[in-house]
Amino acid sequence: MNPAALTRAVFAAAERAISRRNPEIVVTETDVVLERPRQREHGDWATNVAMRFAKRVGANPRELAEDIASELRASEGIAKAEVAGPGFINIVLDTAAAGELARTIVEAGASYGFSDALADKVINLEFVSANPTGPIHIGGTRWAAAGDALARVLQTQGATVTREYYFNDHGAQIDRFARSLVAAHRGEAAPEDGYGGQYIHDIAAQVRQQYEGDLDLLDDAALQEVFRSSGVALMFDEIKQDLADFGVEFDLFFHEHEVQANGDVERAIDRLRELGHIFEHEGAIWLRTTDFGDDKDRVIIRSNGAPAYFSGDLAYYLNKRERGFNQCIIMLGADHHGYVGRMMAMCAAFGDTPGDNLQLLIGQMVNLVQEGKPVRMSKRAGTIVTMQDLVDAVGVDAARYALERSSADTPLDIDLELLQKRSNENPVFYVQYAHARTCAVARNAAASGVDRSEFDASLLDHETESALLGALADYPRILAAAATLREPHRVARHIEEIAGHYHRWYDARRVIPQGDDEVTAVHRTRLWLNDAVRTVIASALDKLGVNAPERM
């Protein structure tokens, strides 16, 4: 019995028990929430459905829970249903019902755990969006990993997701970048507010090679424009290549100048003016964001007629909504906490719902540690640790997994020595080795004549099998929670749990007969379980953008 079947059984039992007390109360399957008990001895699953409806039907929660449990005890595949605490129902499946999940998973394949719960969500997921003034630093690398994993997880629940990179190719930072390139071209020191590092000299050299003509004939303004336009393009090409090498492909690179050039700013102001949220003061145009919880009102157009930075945010958000996205998720760096209030106020000013139509995720800092000491800077970038530094040190799989297995809103220290170890201490090795082991078992089973020609779920009766099946059964819930809560790290943590259960099962039970023993139904049935584990680990690693090796 898989979780979906059990949910239906609990729903039917609850509906009957509640209807006897009050036939007018409507119960749906979404009212039934199943959870894994923290203590294994409490059962396979638990539900609080009685506690949710007791007050509405005027019943004591434990009494209603006992009525529902009594109905469940008569259900096929349920060995026990007992009331605990204030009204929880702990459920124990019989061995055959629990074991049937192995076949369910193998037959479902990579789609096991998928649902259409978010099928009505058309999501614009904006992440990384680093200015093209240098290589992607380690903070942006964290968002590259976490953002891509979140997109994959959201898609398992039926959401339509567009990965978008907001390409800021104008402004003061770009000007400083161009001046830094010109200084490198001239053999001068970088400007005090500019950028250093070998990459600046490399790009300056590439601009010289590309330019058809004599750069020495250009005046300062023309020279800076050459290095600005060509340098930004070269830097951004490098950023895109680094992302692709990291396994992150964006659906759209959106250029900042588009919202300035196509009238989006003016249309956003007009829309907000129609809604009554625009006012003018001392020659400037303002948005009254304090009406929506912001700490102060925000300038949109300065008194000199120049657009304020916030004007681009208004235009870009409106642009996204008009492109048909009903949820806009933006992943921002650790220094953007002060940004949240004004953005949510903007969302509300447009008549949208903050936290639904617009969601902001704030990431925290990442530190690299080697030999017990922080890794301070990149030889190439000069002042920062880059994506390429991390990949060069541990590889793409270890880098992505290390960045994805912790909640992105907490600071993270990455131990480079640990990620290079081929041992159980290294979490990515631990999980990948579990997958490789399932593949080795399958190969050896085929060589020994063990196939999946029969399946008897009742033979999966060992305690390690019960624990392993329980973890596999929980995978759909974990996927759904990771998508709903925007926390892909839950997937990584869960497959580490599955890997642990699998390694213990491998030590306790054999798929391949020993010596001259005959192949029996128990060997074939265990192969189903082995392959179910392989299916789930491979699927989960894919959601994290990490390879599932067949040999290690």
Secondary structure, DSSP 8 states (H G I E B T S, - for coil): --HHHHHHHHHHHHHHHHHHH-TT----GGG--EE--SSGGG-SEEE-HHHHHHHHHT--HHHHHHHHHHHHHTSTTEEEEEEETTTEEEEEE-HHHHHHHHHHHHHHGGGTT---TTTT-EEEEE-----TTSS-BHHHHHHHHHHHHHHHHHHHTT-EEEEEEEE---SHHHHHHHHHHHHHHHT----TTS--SHHHHHHHHHHHHH--S-GGGS-HHHHHHHHHHHHHHHHHHHHHHHHHHTT---SEEEEHHHHHHSSHHHHHHHHHHHTT-EEEETTEEEE-GGGGT-SS-EEEE-TTS-B-HHHHHHHHHHHHHHTT-SEEEEEE-GGGGGGHHHHHHHHHHTT--BTTTEEEEE---EEEEETTEE----TTTSSS-BHHHHHHHH-HHHHHHHHHSS-TTS-EEEEHHHHT--STTSHHHHHHHHHHHHHHHHHHHHHTT--SS---GGG--SHHHHHHHHHHHTHHHHHHHHHHTT-THHHHHHHHHHHHHHHHHHHH--SS--TT----HHHHHHHHHHHHHHHHHHHHHHHTT----S--
